[in-house]
Amino acid sequence: MAIILFFIGLWYASLFCQTFFQHRYAAHHAFSMTKSWERVFFVLSYIAQGSSYMSPRAYAIMHRMHHAYTDTEKDPHSPSFSKNIFSMMLHTRKVYVGIFKGTTELEPRFTKNLPEWPAFEKWANSTFSRLLWVAIYVAIFIFFAASPWLYLLLPIVIGMGAFHGGIINWFAHKYGYQNFKLKNTSNNLLHIDILMLGESYHNNHHKHPSSLNFGVKWHELDPIYPVIRFLAWAKVIKITKPVLVYSGK
């Protein structure tokens, strides 16, 4: 039972940081925050995502590329150019590493207004850091796993961020329903999205990339939207006019 609770807690903590900080803030600037709060969320994301931590800067650039190049060969993660979800995830990882290490040539429109903390990022993305987190996860399973079958969850725990991305970037471009007819294959994967904290409203998101609320219809619950409103009320963040920074407009 302890491992199940640990898995669920990590699933949502990691996903919250991804959708709130790396996606809505870093990639789309749906709201702003001070440099101090930005660094708080850097650290929280690192703790929540552990071995699958994603640089907010590299994530933002890659995600902006996804919007600009959706369903083309330049898309960092398109099911149209991958044989299966795992090959897509491997390609995504390759693109991410190229962006993080600076070996990929980037268009200027993708590199505007990005969260930067080079010293922290160097540690958080290091091989040693990732292996340290893997060792921590393995120790938790050794001490608390009541059944050998629970170890099947360990690979997901280690690659949690990649699994989250894989679910949306693969399945939400293949299955689901559309509220908007767009020139891409984006779909809304779930009608009520508790599992992915609103991220599965992918068709809505491609229509309105910088929207605070990923839900559009009455049944499309975006659990992060009220959190954003609360944090704005608490003056942790400031809601600003959306800017489509990835498009250069």
C-alpha positions in Angstrom: 0.0 0.0 0.0 2.9 2.4 0.8 4.3 2.0 -2.7 1.0 2.6 -4.3 0.6 5.8 -2.3 4.1 6.8 -3.2 3.5 6.2 -6.9 0.3 8.2 -6.9 1.9 11.1 -5.0 4.9 11.2 -7.3 2.7 10.9 -10.4 0.7 14.0 -9.5 3.6 16.0 -8.0 5.7 15.5 -11.1 2.8 16.2 -13.4 1.8 19.3 -11.5 5.3 20.8 -11.9 5.4 19.9 -15.6 2.1 21.4 -16.5 2.3 24.4 -14.1 5.9 25.4 -14.3 7.6 23.9 -17.4 4.6 24.0 -19.7 2.2 26.9 -18.8 4.9 29.2 -17.4 8.2 28.4 -19.1 6.8 27.5 -22.6 3.8 29.8 -22.8 4.1 32.5 -20.2 0.5 32.2 -19.3 1.5 34.1 -16.1 4.6 35.6 -14.6 6.5 35.3 -11.3 9.4 36.9 -9.6 12.9 35.5 -10.0 12.8 34.2 -6.4 9.5 32.3 -6.9 10.9 31.0 -10.2 13.8 29.5 -8.4 11.5 28.0 -5.8 9.7 26.2 -8.6 13.0 25.1 -10.1 13.8 23.3 -6.9 10.2 21.9 -6.4 10.3 20.5 -10.0 13.7 18.9 -9.3 12.4 17.2 -6.2 9.1 16.1 -7.8 10.6 14.8 -11.0 13.9 13.4 -9.7 15.5 11.2 -12.2 13.3 12.4 -15.0 13.7 16.1 -14.3 13.3 18.3 -17.3 15.1 21.6 -17.7 12.4 24.3 -17.9 14.4 26.1 -20.6 15.0 23.1 -22.8 11.4 21.9 -22.2 10.0 25.3 -23.2 12.1 25.4 -26.4 11.1 21.9 -27.4 7.4 22.5 -26.7 7.4 25.7 -28.7 8.9 23.7 -31.6 6.1 21.2 -31.2 3.5 24.0 -31.7 5.4 25.5 -34.6 6.1 22.2 -36.4 3.1 20.0 -35.3 2.8 16.8 -37.4 5.9 17.6 -39.5 9.3 16.0 -39.5 10.6 18.9 -37.4 8.1 18.1 -34.6 10.1 16.8 -31.6 7.5 14.2 -30.9 5.0 13.3 -33.6 3.4 9.9 -33.9 3.3 10.4 -37.6 7.1 9.9 -37.8 7.6 7.2 -35.2 6.9 3.5 -35.4 5.6 3.3 -31.8 5.4 5.3 -28.6 8.8 4.2 -27.4 10.7 5.2 -30.5 8.9 8.6 -30.3 10.0 9.0 -26.7 13.6 8.1 -27.6 13.5 10.7 -30.4 12.1 13.3 -28.0 14.9 12.5 -25.6 17.5 13.1 -28.4 16.0 16.4 -29.3 15.8 17.5 -25.6 19.5 16.6 -25.1 20.5 18.5 -28.2 18.7 21.6 -27.0 20.1 21.3 -23.5 23.7 20.9 -24.6 23.4 23.6 -27.2 24.2 21.3 -30.1 20.9 22.0 -31.9 20.6 25.1 -34.0 17.5 27.0 -32.8 15.4 29.7 -34.4 15.4 32.9 -32.3 11.7 32.9 -31.9 12.0 29.8 -29.7 14.5 31.2 -27.2 12.7 34.3 -25.9 11.8 34.9 -22.3 13.1 31.6 -20.9 13.7 30.7 -17.2 17.5 30.4 -16.7 19.5 29.0 -13.8 22.6 27.4 -15.4 24.4 26.3 -12.2 21.3 24.5 -10.9 20.5 23.0 -14.3 24.0 21.6 -14.7 23.6 19.6 -11.4 19.9 18.7 -11.9 20.6 17.3 -15.4 23.8 15.5 -14.5 24.2 11.7 -14.8 25.2 11.6 -11.1 22.1 13.4 -10.0 19.8 11.1 -12.1 21.6 8.0 -10.7 21.3 9.3 -7.2 17.5 9.6 -7.6 17.3 6.1 -9.1 19.2 4.8 -6.0 16.7 6.6 -3.8 13.7 5.1 -5.6 15.2 1.6 -5.6 15.8 1.9 -1.8 12.2 3.0 -1.3 10.9 -0.1 -3.2 13.3 -2.4 -1.3 12.0 -1.1 2.1 8.3 -0.7 1.3 7.3 -3.0 -1.6 5.1 -5.7 -0.1 5.0 -7.7 -3.4 7.5 -8.4 -6.2 4.8 -7.3 -8.7 5.1 -3.7 -7.4 8.5 -3.5 -8.9 6.8 -3.2 -12.3 6.1 0.4 -11.3 9.8 1.2 -10.7 10.6 1.9 -14.4 7.6 4.3 -14.6 8.8 6.0 -11.4 12.3 6.4 -12.9 11.1 7.8 -16.2 7.9 9.5 -14.9 8.3 12.7 -16.9 8.9 10.7 -20.1 5.8 8.6 -19.5 3.7 11.7 -19.0 4.9 13.2 -22.2 4.5 10.0 -24.1 0.9 9.6 -23.0 -0.1 13.0 -24.4 2.2 13.3 -27.4 1.3 9.8 -28.7 -2.3 9.1 -27.7 -3.7 12.7 -27.9 -2.5 12.8 -31.5 -4.2 9.5 -32.3 -7.4 9.2 -30.3 -10.1 11.3 -28.7 -12.4 14.1 -29.8 -12.0 17.6 -31.2 -13.7 20.8 -30.2 -11.8 22.7 -32.9 -10.9 21.8 -36.5 -7.2 22.6 -36.8 -4.5 21.8 -39.3 -3.0 19.1 -37.1 -4.0 15.9 -35.4 -4.4 17.1 -31.8 -7.3 15.6 -29.9 -8.8 15.9 -26.4 -8.0 12.5 -25.0 -10.2 12.5 -21.9 -13.6 14.2 -21.3 -12.9 14.7 -17.6 -9.2 14.9 -17.1 -8.2 14.1 -13.5 -5.5 11.7 -14.6 -3.3 14.2 -16.5 -4.3 17.4 -14.7 -5.8 19.0 -17.8 -3.0 18.1 -20.2 -5.1 15.7 -22.1 -7.2 18.6 -23.5 -4.6 18.8 -26.2 -6.9 20.0 -29.0 -8.1 22.9 -26.9 -4.5 23.7 -26.0 -3.4 23.8 -29.7 -6.2 26.2 -30.4 -5.4 28.5 -27.4 -1.8 27.7 -26.4 -1.4 30.4 -23.7 -4.9 30.0 -22.1 -4.9 29.6 -18.3 -7.7 27.1 -18.5 -7.2 24.1 -20.8 -10.8 23.1 -20.5 -13.4 24.7 -22.8 -16.7 22.8 -22.5 -18.6 22.5 -19.2 -17.4 19.0 -18.5 -13.7 19.7 -19.2 -12.3 20.1 -15.8 -8.8 21.5 -15.7 -7.6 20.9 -12.0 -4.7 23.4 -12.5 -6.8 26.4 -13.4 -8.2 27.0 -9.8 -4.6 26.5 -8.5 -3.4 29.2 -10.9 -6.2 31.5 -9.7 -5.4 30.8 -6.1 -1.6 31.5 -6.6 -2.5 34.7 -8.4 -4.7 35.7 -5.4 -1.9 34.9 -3.0 0.5 37.0 -5.2 2.8 34.1 -5.9 2.2 34.7 -9.6 0.8 37.4 -11.8 -1.6 36.7 -14.6 -0.6 38.6 -17.7 -1.9 39.0 -21.2 -0.9 35.8 -23.0 1.9 36.1 -25.5 2.6 33.5 -28.1 6.3 33.6 -27.6 7.0 30.5 -29.6 5.5 31.9 -32.8 7.4 35.2 -32.8 4.2 37.2 -32.9 
